[in-house]
Amino acid sequence: MSDYRIETKCIQSGYEPDNGEPRVLPIYQSTTFRYTSSEQMGRLFDLEESGYFYTRLQNPTNDAVAAKICDLEGGVAAMLTSSGQAANFYAIMNIAQAGDHIVCASALYGGTYNLYAHTIKKMGVEATFVDPDCTEEELEAAFRDNTKAVFGESIANPALVVLDFEKFAKAAHAHGVPFIVDNTFATPINCRPFEWGADIVTHSTTKYMDGHAACVGGAIVDSGNFDWEANAGKFPGLTTPDETYHGIVYTQKFGKGAYITKATAQLMRDLGSIQAPQNAFLLNIGLETLHLRMPRHCENALKVAEYLKNHEKVAWVSYPSLPGDKYYDLAQKYMPNGTCGVLTFGLKGGRDAAVEMMDKLKMVAIVTHVADARSCVLHPASHTHRQMNEQELLEAGVQPDLIRFSVGIENVEDIIADVAQALE
């Protein structure tokens, strides 16, 4: 589908039925798949033949949706995972092992920060966090001989920092490691990380891609641009024999599909964070309207940001598409058609006033979610990021008074009216 525009890809990519087959992507709600030949199933287990034999590894519904996301991002291969957290975990652990190191932009979703700062550290992989606004020299200083990847979010959740792709890609490639970008907030509708030097993209499909808060999921997409063989010594898992598959070398056998094949055949085999086919089916329905919803989210968010900026009780507003915002210029460079529907703001009364104002909202709900059709708010310091200490909160760009406002696709006048009465 590469010749079609992205709006068409949202509808048409991934699944192309033959004569007499269902027009709508079927749900292959089966754990197993039948074969009449034991020899053929053996070839499947040895990765000598492609096909389906157990849903933990691959499922036709999941593969069709992964192919659609791959096409939207402009990649060569993709896989679905059970959550965005699983996607970010697999993206790193597919190329790193005990004794290795990664470099991360510090403005991250709280769960991702904990994953990289604490959980994978227990597995022997250490992360160095750098300010996304750091100089090239400061970024350079974060690298070590055992660095295996650079990671950042296209738009940080909830700090709304717009990542300078070219700066981070340049540093990663100078050290012979891939640049991994979580593109959840911007989506491929508004941001094309591969065109700015990213090598691998991850998503929490739970957010805008699903768009209706109906199903948890994640995705990993490989651009196919990173040359693992040219940096073979850094990535033995991809470039040396895997004895669990009779000594195959992923890069030699699967070429540009090596990274995703290894993540599927090895990590998914052993860790099992597969997305349920039912969830993949629901995700596909959400993807079909992604190109319609994202412009409305952005349009509404900009109007709400403008309203809040001019309100006497509001101390500050952060929204990258708002003229005068700290990241406005970077947003115009990397995401000229819009950023996302999420904004943040604080009240002059501080943290207590923020919590009180949220409790006064009527239509806009307080939920532990973001980026779906319904407007909602959250106080990250009290909720999603409450495991972080004060220093970690500040490094992640989370002020104590910060309200994260996910602006939905309702009529914007109704959204603003609810905010107005709550502030009053």
C-alpha positions in Angstrom: 0.0 0.0 0.0 3.1 2.3 -0.1 1.8 4.2 -3.1 -1.4 5.4 -1.2 -1.7 8.4 1.0 -1.8 7.9 4.7 -5.6 8.4 5.0 -6.2 5.5 2.6 -3.7 3.4 4.4 -5.7 3.8 7.7 -8.6 2.1 5.9 -7.0 -0.3 3.4 -3.6 -1.4 4.7 -2.9 -4.7 6.4 -5.7 -6.9 5.2 -6.7 -7.6 1.6 -9.4 -10.3 1.2 -9.5 -12.6 -1.7 -12.7 -13.6 -3.6 -15.3 -14.8 -1.2 -13.4 -13.9 2.0 -14.8 -11.6 4.7 -14.5 -7.9 3.8 -13.9 -7.0 7.5 -10.7 -8.4 9.1 -11.7 -11.6 10.9 -10.9 -12.4 14.5 -8.8 -15.5 14.5 -9.8 -16.5 18.0 -7.7 -19.6 18.2 -4.6 -20.5 20.2 -3.5 -23.2 17.7 -3.5 -24.0 14.0 -3.8 -27.4 12.4 -1.4 -29.1 10.0 -1.5 -32.5 8.4 2.3 -32.9 8.2 4.5 -33.2 11.3 7.5 -32.3 9.1 5.9 -29.0 8.1 5.2 -28.0 11.7 8.8 -28.8 12.5 9.9 -26.4 9.8 7.7 -23.7 11.3 9.4 -24.3 14.7 12.8 -24.0 13.1 11.9 -20.7 11.4 12.6 -22.5 8.1 9.0 -21.7 6.9 6.6 -18.9 7.7 3.1 -19.7 9.0 1.0 -20.0 12.1 1.1 -22.6 14.7 0.6 -20.9 18.1 -0.9 -17.5 18.8 1.7 -16.5 21.4 4.1 -16.2 18.5 1.9 -15.1 15.6 -1.8 -14.7 14.8 -3.3 -13.7 11.4 -5.5 -10.9 13.0 -2.5 -9.5 14.8 -0.2 -9.7 11.8 -2.7 -7.8 9.6 -3.0 -5.0 12.1 0.8 -4.9 12.6 1.2 -4.7 8.9 -1.2 -1.7 8.8 0.8 0.2 11.5 4.0 -0.7 9.7 2.7 0.8 6.5 1.5 4.0 8.4 4.9 4.5 9.8 6.8 3.6 6.6 8.6 0.6 8.1 9.6 -2.8 6.8 8.3 -5.0 9.7 6.2 -4.7 12.8 4.7 -6.6 15.7 2.0 -6.1 18.2 2.5 -6.5 21.9 0.1 -6.7 24.9 0.8 -3.1 25.9 2.9 -0.1 25.2 5.0 -1.0 28.2 5.7 -4.4 26.7 6.6 -2.7 23.4 9.2 -0.5 25.0 10.6 -3.3 27.1 11.0 -5.6 24.0 12.4 -2.8 21.9 15.4 -2.5 24.3 15.8 -6.0 25.5 15.8 -7.3 21.9 19.3 -5.7 21.5 20.6 -5.3 25.1 21.6 -7.7 27.8 23.2 -7.7 31.2 26.2 -5.4 31.2 24.8 -3.1 28.6 23.7 0.5 28.7 21.2 2.8 27.0 20.8 6.6 26.7 17.3 8.0 27.3 15.7 11.5 27.1 14.6 12.1 30.7 11.1 13.5 29.7 9.3 10.2 29.6 6.0 8.7 30.7 6.3 7.6 34.3 5.9 3.9 33.6 8.6 4.0 30.9 10.9 5.9 33.3 10.4 3.3 36.0 10.9 0.5 33.5 14.3 1.9 32.3 15.5 3.4 35.5 14.7 0.5 37.9 13.3 -2.7 36.3 15.8 -3.3 33.5 18.5 -2.2 35.9 17.8 -5.3 38.0 18.4 -7.2 34.8 21.8 -5.7 34.4 20.9 -3.0 31.8 21.7 0.6 33.0 20.1 3.8 31.7 21.6 7.3 31.6 18.9 10.0 31.4 19.7 13.3 29.7 17.7 16.5 29.5 16.0 16.4 26.0 17.1 20.1 25.6 20.7 19.2 26.3 23.6 20.4 24.1 25.2 18.1 21.6 28.2 18.0 24.0 26.1 17.0 27.0 24.4 14.3 24.9 27.8 13.0 23.7 29.0 12.7 27.3 26.2 10.3 28.1 27.5 7.5 25.8 29.6 4.6 26.9 31.4 1.8 25.1 28.6 -0.5 26.1 25.7 1.8 25.0 23.3 -0.2 22.8 20.4 2.3 22.0 19.1 5.8 22.4 15.5 6.3 23.4 13.0 9.2 23.5 9.4 10.1 23.0 8.3 12.2 20.0 6.1 14.2 22.4 6.8 13.5 26.0 4.0 12.3 28.3 3.1 14.5 30.2 5.9 17.1 29.9 5.0 17.8 26.2 8.6 18.2 25.3 9.1 17.9 21.5 12.1 15.7 20.9 14.8 17.1 18.6 15.0 14.0 16.3 18.0 15.1 14.3 20.1 15.9 17.4 19.4 12.5 19.0 19.7 10.5 15.7 23.0 12.1 14.9 24.4 11.1 18.3 23.1 7.6 18.2 24.4 6.9 14.7 27.8 8.4 15.5 28.1 5.7 18.2 26.8 2.9 16.0 23.5 2.3 17.9 19.8 2.6 16.8 17.6 5.6 17.7 14.3 4.4 19.2 11.3 6.7 19.4 8.0 6.2 21.2 5.6 8.0 18.8 2.4 7.4 20.8 1.2 11.0 21.2 2.0 12.3 17.8 1.0 9.1 15.9 2.1 8.6 12.2 -0.6 11.1 11.2 1.3 14.0 12.7 4.9 12.8 12.9 7.2 10.6 10.8 10.2 9.7 13.0 11.8 7.5 10.3 12.1 10.6 8.0 14.1 12.3 10.7 16.6 9.6 11.5 14.7 7.2 13.9 15.4 3.5 13.3 12.7 1.9 15.4 9.3 3.3 16.5 7.1 2.1 19.4 3.5 2.8 20.3 1.1 2.4 23.1 -1.7 1.6 20.7 -4.0 2.0 23.8 -4.0 5.7 23.1 -4.9 7.5 19.9 -4.6 4.4 17.7 -7.4 2.6 19.5 -8.9 6.0 20.3 -11.8 4.7 22.4 -10.2 3.4 25.6 -11.4 0.0 24.6 -8.2 -2.2 24.5 -4.7 -2.1 25.8 -1.9 -2.8 23.3 1.4 -1.9 21.9 3.4 -2.0 18.7 7.0 -2.0 17.5 8.0 -1.0 14.0 11.4 -1.4 12.4 12.4 1.1 9.6 14.9 -1.4 8.2 17.5 1.4 7.9 19.8 0.4 10.7 22.8 -1.7 9.6 23.2 -4.3 12.3 25.9 -6.1 10.4 28.0 -2.9 10.1 27.9 -2.8 13.9 28.0 -6.6 14.4 30.1 -6.5 17.5 27.6 -4.5 19.5 24.6 -6.7 18.6 25.6 -10.4 18.9 22.0 -11.5 19.5 21.3 -10.5 15.9 24.6 -11.2 14.2 25.8 -14.4 15.8 24.2 -17.9 15.8 21.1 -18.4 18.0 21.5 -21.9 19.4 17.8 -22.1 20.4 17.1 -22.2 16.7 19.9 -24.5 15.6 22.4 -21.7 15.1 20.5 -19.4 12.7 21.9 -15.9 12.4 19.0 -13.4 12.2 20.7 -10.8 10.0 21.9 -13.3 7.5 18.6 -15.3 7.3 16.0 -12.5 7.5 17.8 -9.4 6.3 15.8 -6.2 7.0 13.3 -8.4 9.0 15.9 -9.6 11.4 15.0 -7.3 14.4 11.3 -8.0 14.4 11.8 -11.7 13.7 14.1 -12.0 16.6 11.7 -10.1 18.9 8.9 -12.4 17.9 10.7 -15.7 17.7 12.8 -15.2 20.9 11.3 -12.6 23.3 7.6 -13.3 22.5 8.3 -17.0 22.7 9.9 -16.7 26.1 8.0 -13.8 27.7 4.7 -14.0 26.0 3.3 -10.5 25.9 1.1 -11.1 23.0 -1.9 -8.9 22.1 -5.2 -10.8 22.1 -6.7 -11.1 18.6 -9.9 -9.5 19.9 -8.0 -6.5 21.0 -6.2 -6.4 17.6 -9.6 -6.4 15.9 -10.8 -3.4 18.0 -7.5 -1.6 17.4 -8.0 -2.0 13.7 -11.4 -0.3 13.9 -9.8 2.6 15.7 -7.0 2.9 13.1 -9.6 3.3 10.4 -10.6 6.7 11.8 -7.2 7.8 13.1 -6.8 10.3 10.3 -10.1 11.9 11.0 -9.8 12.1 14.8 -6.3 13.5 15.1 -7.0 16.8 13.4 -10.1 17.3 15.6 -8.1 16.5 18.7 -5.5 19.1 17.7 -8.0 21.7 16.7 -9.9 21.4 20.0 -6.7 21.3 22.1 -5.4 24.5 20.5 -8.7 26.3 21.3 -8.7 25.1 24.9 -5.0 26.1 25.3 -5.8 29.6 24.0 -8.7 29.9 26.5 -6.6 28.8 29.4 -3.7 31.0 28.5 -6.0 34.1 28.8 -7.7 33.0 32.1 -6.8 35.0 35.2 -6.6 31.9 37.4 -4.2 30.0 35.2 -0.5 30.4 36.0 0.9 28.7 32.9 -0.1 26.6 29.8 2.1 24.2 27.8 1.0 23.0 24.4 3.6 22.7 21.5 1.2 24.0 18.8 0.5 27.2 20.8 2.4 30.1 19.4 4.9 31.2 22.0 5.3 27.8 23.5 8.9 26.7 24.3 8.6 23.9 21.8 6.6 25.7 19.1 9.5 25.9 16.6 10.5 22.2 17.0 6.8 21.3 16.6 6.5 23.3 13.4 9.6 21.6 12.1 8.8 18.0 12.9 4.9 18.1 13.2 3.7 21.0 11.0 0.2 19.7 10.7 -0.4 19.4 14.5 1.0 17.7 17.5 -1.6 15.9 19.7 -4.7 16.6 21.8 -2.9 16.7 25.1 -2.0 19.9 26.9 -0.8 20.7 30.4 -1.5 23.7 32.7 -1.1 24.9 36.3 -3.2 27.2 38.4 -2.0 30.1 40.5 -3.3 28.4 43.6 -0.8 25.6 43.1 -1.2 21.8 43.7 -4.2 22.1 46.0 -6.1 24.4 43.6 -5.3 22.0 40.7 -6.8 19.0 42.6 -9.9 21.1 43.7 -10.5 22.3 40.1 -10.4 18.8 38.7 -12.9 17.6 41.3 -15.3 20.4 40.0 -15.4 19.2 36.4 -18.6 17.6 35.3 -18.2 16.3 31.7 -14.5 16.0 31.7 -13.6 12.9 33.7 -10.7 12.2 36.0 -9.3 8.9 34.6 -6.0 7.1 34.4 -5.9 7.4 30.7 -5.1 9.8 27.9 -5.5 10.3 24.2 -9.0 8.9 23.4 -12.2 10.4 22.1 -13.4 11.6 25.5 -11.9 14.6 27.3 -10.2 13.7 30.5 -7.8 15.0 33.1 -5.2 13.6 35.4 -2.8 15.0 38.1 0.4 13.1 37.3 2.3 13.9 40.5 -0.6 12.2 42.4 -1.4 9.4 39.9 0.7 8.1 37.0 4.0 9.5 38.3 3.5 9.1 42.1 6.2 6.5 42.4 8.8 9.1 41.4 10.6 11.3 43.9 10.6 15.1 43.6 13.9 15.1 41.7 12.7 12.5 39.3 9.5 14.4 38.8 11.4 17.5 37.8 13.7 15.7 35.5 10.7 14.2 33.8 9.1 17.7 33.4 6.3 17.1 35.9 5.7 20.0 38.1 3.7 19.4 41.3 0.8 21.6 40.0 0.7 20.1 36.5 -2.7 19.1 35.2 -2.6 16.8 32.2 -5.7 17.6 30.0 -6.4 15.2 27.2 -8.8 17.1 25.0 -11.3 14.9 23.2 -13.4 15.3 20.1 -16.5 16.6 21.7 -17.8 20.1 20.7 -15.1 22.4 21.9 -17.5 24.9 23.3 -18.9 22.3 25.7 -15.4 21.4 26.7 -14.5 25.0 27.4 -17.8 25.6 29.3 -17.0 22.7 31.6 -13.5 24.0 32.3 -14.9 27.5 32.9 -17.4 26.4 35.5 -14.8 24.3 37.3 -12.4 27.3 37.4 -15.1 29.6 38.6 
